[in-house]
Amino acid sequence: LRSECSGGGPGQSLAVAAPRFVGATSAAPGDAPRWGASASAVAVAVRVHGGTTDAMLRRHIAWATELANSEVPGLSVSSIWLLIDETFSEAGAVQRRVEALSREAAAAQALPSSRPGPLRCFGYGEAEMLAAFPALAEVRDALPDTQDVRDCFRLPCQKSLAWGCHVEAILLWWKCLSGELGLERPSHVWILEDDAGYSGPLSEFLGAYSAEAADLVATTLRPVEEDWVWRDVGSKAFLDLVPAVARLRCAEHVQRFSARLLDELGRRCGGRRGACAWSEMSAPTLCRSAGLALAPLRPEHLGYIFAFDGKVAPHLWEHICSRPETCNRWWHALKW
């Protein structure tokens, strides 16, 4: 099991330990969910951390329950994961909260046929990211030395490099899937931020993209602007590989990666000369650089509040989920 990391944020050393698979959470461990396990299946991974709220975790548990009990033509869901950044929290703490909330959900469930689905958990920290992807040290050193950037990593809570370098955090888990865990890898992975909310059945959303062939599906795909604060936050290999005028960026609240793209990112980001960068920029830029396909999320799946600084009020959520013009859409952020 990985040990708890201690440190004060980017630029400070952290104890190195191994990433850890911390098990599956299910209120009914003996039951097998009805989701698939083939190489053509899709997986869902939610990026969480010690500050992820119980309300957010309940939404993730609800997704697992729905996916375990849904049948959508053309859709096979292999698993739903929580990728837990434990840099600034006790190892296993989020897992224990999920277990307690899953028991709570099971107790409230009237129909055994709609049992809560299992959530698989994978814990890691900034130290493991730096050990597996040494070029991230160059990314850290390239962070602008401004108060605004320092505040980004300290407010409202301490954040690790995983906050801005999603790709390497995801690749830690991806490498373990077929390696230490010995699990069959899915053909595509949906990566969701913990504070994103979907106002409808998640299974139907996933099914709507089952025929989409793009290697990266994301929102607000566009060229990097000259004045964008993270434009040059990358390793030397990344900055040399792609000139500023050829870099792209996108939002990371909801994304889908193909296995082919994740493998390509693993090859390009690994090693001391890895092409690592701020992940809003690195994922779409390296995808295009490799000659792989990009596609946007469809407009009909996006709510009118879906931005890095968006806020959806709790009292509006039931209304949003029930209205035809606002249901079956992604919303960001649900900070509760």
N, C-alpha and C positions, 0 to 999 in steps of 0.2 A: 504494500500500500504506500502511496506517496505520503510524505510527511508534510506538515503545514509549513508554508513558506513565510518568512518574515521579512519585512523591508518597508521602505517609505515611499516607493514609487519609482518611476523611470529614472535611471541614473544611479540607483542604489542597489547594492548587491543583494541577491536572494540565495537562500540555501537551495541546492539542487537535489531533486528527487525524481522518481519516475512518475509519469502520468498514471492514473489508475482507473480501471473499470470498477466502479463501486456498486455494481449490481443492478438488478431489475427490481422495480417497485410495483407491487400488485396487491390488491386487496384479496385476491383469490389466486394464490400462487399455483395451485394445481390445475387451473383452467388454461387452456391454450386459446389465444385470441384467434379470430378468424382472418387475420391478415396474412399476406403471402410471405414467402421467403426466397423468391427466385431472384436471379441476377437481373431480371427485367423489372424488378420492383423499385418503388420509390421509397426513400426514407425521409423522415422529418427530424430535424435537430434544432432545438431551441437553445440559444446562448443565454445562460443565466450566471448569476454571481451571488455573493453573500447578501447584497442589498435587494435582490429580487423579492417582491412582496408576496405574502401568502395569497392575496387575490390573484396575482399573476400566475402563481403555481397552480391554483385551483383551475384557472383557464387551461393550463397545459394538461392537467389531469383530465379535464373534460374533453380535450382534443383526443387524448389517448383512448378514452372510453368510447367516444364516437367512432374513431377509426377502427377500433377492435370490434365494433358491432355494426359496421356499415358495409354494404356491398354496392360498389359503383362499377358499371360495366367498363372494362378496359383499365381498371385501376387495381394495382396490387401494392399494398403498403407493407414494407418489410418490418419497420420498427419506428418508434418515436423515441428520441434521445434528449436528455438534458446535458449540455456541455457546460460544466460548472467551473468557472474561474474562481479558484480558492486562494488566490494570492493574498487577499486581505481578510480571509475568514477561516474558521476552524475547518480542517479537513473532515468531510462527512457531514457537516452541519446542515447543508441544504438537503442532502439525501435524507437525513432523519426528519426534516420538516415535510418533505414530500411523502415519506412513509406515513406520517401522522395524518396528513391531509388526505391521503388515499384511503386510510381506514375510515376517516370521517365521511368521505364520499361513498364508501361501501355501505356504511351504516344507514345512510340516507337513501340508498337505492332500493326502491320497492320491488323491482323486477330482476330476478337473478339473471335473466337473459340479457340484461343490459349492464353487466358487471363492469366496474372500472377497469380500463385497460392498463397494461404494464408500461411503465416508463423506465427506460434504461438510462443509467447515469454514468457520466465520464468526468472525472475530476482532474484538473491540471492547474498549473500556476505559471507565472511569468518566467520563473527559473527554468522550467521544462521547455518553454518556448525558446529561450535563449540557448539552451544546450542543444536542442534539435536544429535550430536555425541560427547559427552564429552571426549571420549578416544582420540580424535584427538589432545588434548592438550599434551598427552604423545608422540604422533607422532612428534609434533612440537618440543618438548623437546629433542627428539632423533636425531634431525638433526645434522650431524657432524659440529662441530664448526671450520670450515675452511674458508679461504677466498674464495676458489672456490665455496663453497656452498652458502656463503653470496652473492657472485656475481650472482649466478644463480637466486636468488630472487630479485635482484636489477637491473640487466642489461638484455636487453637494456631498461627495464621499471620495475616498481615495480610489484611483483607477490604475490598473496595470496596463502594460503594453497591449494586452488583449483587447482593450477598449478601442484602440485605433488600428490594430493589426489582426483583424478577424481571420484572415486567410491562414496564418500560421497556427492559430488556435484550432481552427477546423482541421488542418492537415495533421495535427497531433492525433486527433481522434480517427481520422481517415486511415492513417498508417497503422493504427492499432487494430482496426476492424479485421483486416485479413492477416495481420501479423500475430500479435499476442493473443487476440481474442479468437482468431480462427473462424470468423464469421464471413458468410458470403456477402459480397458488397453489392449494394443496389446500383441500378443504372443511373439514377439521379438522386440528388439530396436537396430538399428544401431547407434553407437556413433561415430561421426566424429570430428576431430580437424578442427578448422577454416581455417588452411593453407594447408589442404589436397585438392588435385584436382583430378577429374576423367576425363579422356580424351575420354569420350563417353557418351551415355545415361545412367544416373544413374538407371533408371527403369530396364534396361536390366541386370545391375549388381545385383540389388536386387533380380530380378527374378531368377538369376542363383543359388541363395542359398535358394530358397523357400522350397526345399526338404531336406535341411541340418538340421539334428536333434541335432547337438551339442549345448550345453548351452552357450559356449563362443567360438567365432570365432575370431582369431587374428593372427598377424604375429610374427615371430621370437620367438616362444614359446621355452623356454629352462630353464635349472636349473640356479639358481642364482649363479654367480661366487663369490669366496671368497673375491676378491678385488673390487667388485662392490660397489660404494660409498653409495648406498641406502639400502644395504643388511639388516641392523639392524634398519632401520627407521620404527619402528612399536610400537604399544602399548604393554604393558606387556602381555596382553591376547593373542595377535597375536604371539609374540615371544615365549611364553610358549606353544602355541598350535602347532606350526610348527617349528621344529628345522631347522637351517640354511641349512642343507644338503637336506631338503625336499622342500625347497621353489622354486617357479618358477617365471619367469618374462616374459613379452612380450611387444611388441610395442603397443602404444595406438592411433596411427594416425587414424586407421579404425578398429572398433571392433563391434561384434554383441553379445548382451546379451539376453538370454531368460528371460521371465517373472519369470520362476522358479528360475533362478540364482539371479536375482535382489531381489526377495523375500528372498532368503537365505542370501544374503549379508546384507539385511536390518536387519534380525534377528541377524546375527553375529556381525555387526558393531555397533549396537545400545547399549545404556546404558553406564554407567561409566566404565564398564569392557569390553567394546566392542573390538573386534579383528580388529582394524584399522591399516593400514600400507600404505607405499608408493604404489600407486595404480598400477604401472607397475608390482608390486609383489603381491599385495593383491588379485586382481581379479583372476588371474590364480591359485594362491596358494589355496585360499579358495574354488574355484570351484572344484579343485581336492580333497581337504580335505573333501568336502561334497559328494563326489562320483558322481559328475556331469561330463558331457562330454566336452572335449576340441577338437577343430579342427583348422587347419591353413587356412588362406586365400589361395586360389589357386594361384600357380605361374603365371598362365596366366593373372591374374588380377593385377599384381604388375609391376610397371615401374622400370627401372634400377636406377632411383633416388627415393628412398623411405627409408629415414633414418632420425633420429632425427636431424642430422646435414646436411641433403641434401638441395640443393637449385636449384630450377628450374627457369631459366632466363625467364623473360616475353616475350622476342622476340622469344623464342623457342616454346611457348605454342601452337600457331596455327599449327605449323609444327608437333608437337607431336600428336595433336588431329586428324590430317589428314592422317598420315602414318599408313599403316596396321600393322607394327611391333611395333608401340607405342600407337595406339589408344586403347580405352576400357581397360585402366589400371589406377591404383591409383599412384599418384605422391606426394612426400613430400620432401621439403616444397615449397609452392608458397607464398613467403613473399611479396606479392603485391596484 
